[in-house]
Amino acid sequence: MKQISLLAMILFAGNAMAQNGYWQQHVDYKMDVAMDVKAYQYKGTQELVYTNNSPDTLKKVFFHLYNNAFQPGSDMDARLQSIVDPDKRMVKSFKPEQNKKPESRISILKPNQIGYLNVTNFMQDGMAATTAVSGTILEVKLAKPLAPKGKTKFNLDFDGQVPEQIRRSGRNSAEGVALSMTQWYPKMAEYDFEGWHADPYIGREFHGVWGNFDVKITIDKKYILGGSGYLQNNNEIGYGYQDAGVEVKIPSKQKTLTWHFNAPNVHDFSWAADPEYIHDVYKGPNNVDLHFLYKDNKKIKENWKKMQPKTAELLAFFNENIGEYPYKQYSVIQGGDGGMEYAMCTLITGERSYGSLVGVTAHEMAHSWFQHILATNELKHGWMDEGFTSYISDLAMAKVLPNKEEKNPFESAYSNYFYLVQSGKEQPLSTHADRFEVNMAYSISSYSKGEIFLTQLGYIIGQENLKKTLKKFYNDFKFKHPTPNDFKRTAEKVSGMNLDWYLVDWTQTTNTIDYGVKEVRDQGAKTEVVLERLGKMPMPVDVMITYNDGSKELYYAPLRMMHGEKENEYPGVKRSIAKGWDWAYPTFKFTVERPLGQISKIEIDPENWMADTNKDNNVYPKPVPENGAKVKN
């Protein structure tokens, strides 16, 4: 009943949004797959009911065939051989100091090691449709056009080969996991207000159509499975899935088992399998079953057992600070090649220290909100899912596994961003994920600069308003495909401020922030402070005055284009609001109603929330360098 109620709620919300001009496509999958664990090959049938909620008549559709990336000569292979800093997991040898080109692991795969996904017998409502394959994309010319608000049924056969584990998915991972089955089936491409998103798979993230999955997987009975969805035939399977008190007896002559999963209202379906998995279940908040599947390895058992209650704490933290997790299961599975989020589950490498294990689980679990419920387009706006996830998971880790030596949980994000700026390799956050010149720039931009987008937003609109914004964003856009502008508008509605300038400068340019104390003038009983803007990006400015007696006073200069002010976030500190500082003016001055001789320190942004690229000029008097020499102000 709970699953049905959830679906009804989602449909109601979708209808309400449609009335306001928003629409999104819908697809229901039925798949029946048989896996040959010796040949690493599988065959399946797929039935899809596709609903065209767009205002357009569709004459063709597109599918992703991700497995085809793992073939010599693919787009992914070519990119690995041309980029200067390839992912080390995906190249056999890499010695940049010797100016040697990396040898792509894909380029040397043999026919029985490659990945492939073939589609045959494609039918639309019983009529044959024309198909054409281009790399990882299948283009289908429909047998009949699909009108707005219309539905159509697709039936197809597919067969695939699981590639050697190179990136995220595949067989026989470095830790010995047999099958990491992610992006493994013919997957509908997204069609939205921007058109089709039929991007080739070069190695970045994904975008998918919301829908329901009914999946049957037949596999050697020795294998234990975990992944997306709810297991429908628990008492036929065993391995810790059966109901309490029920003994599962599998006939000795039976060689395979069929696992039947149902995943309601998701935009992906993934699974992993291994004959040596240990399967634990830990009850989390709101009666959510937390599943843990990991190799029967003495080296990792203790950490995997120990991190289970911490995973429940993480779930409670995200529920409280974003919104309630809407499903009744989440699985943490050893597999893949690092950590990657999927619908209702994650695949992570398991041979880690305890802290690393909890940390990667925190990050990937947070993706259940920022991508698998708030389904942004990761290829175009990777900073929204990775950056927002990094922000909330860093906060969560500070709560559930605090590092006593770490004063600011976001410190590494700022350090990474400053490194990127100094490298000269920065590109705007609006850059398509596949178009970054180097992997380093993509990673720091998406994770760290995306995280700072939120930390600085808290500085602009106030921390309480940031918390309210995250919750409202979740409530307004869950089970949808929000854009950067949707988040900006949410923050504007919560704060009452205009924030377009912030979204544009931080995500669509490489403008940097640099404010400084230019001059401090003694005016007898008063002091005049002159600030200067040296960077191209505008920001409101907090200036903290510390007096010789230890008392403090805050001067706040909002941007005029904000048309609003944040609350004073320093309890017990008097705040004066200066006249708004327009971006066009390079300098700004205000008067302190006390003589200069009573002032011990003047500091811009004392909490260091701004990603100011030169903090040396933020303080008066300037700090004394390590060699002891005084510096003129």
Order of alpha helices (4+ residues) and beta strands (2+ residues): alpha-beta-beta-beta-alpha-beta-beta-beta-beta-beta-beta-beta-beta-beta-beta-beta-beta-beta-beta-beta-alpha-beta-beta-beta-beta-alpha-alpha-beta-beta-beta-alpha-alpha-alpha-alpha-alpha-alpha-alpha-alpha-beta-beta-beta-beta-beta-beta-beta-beta
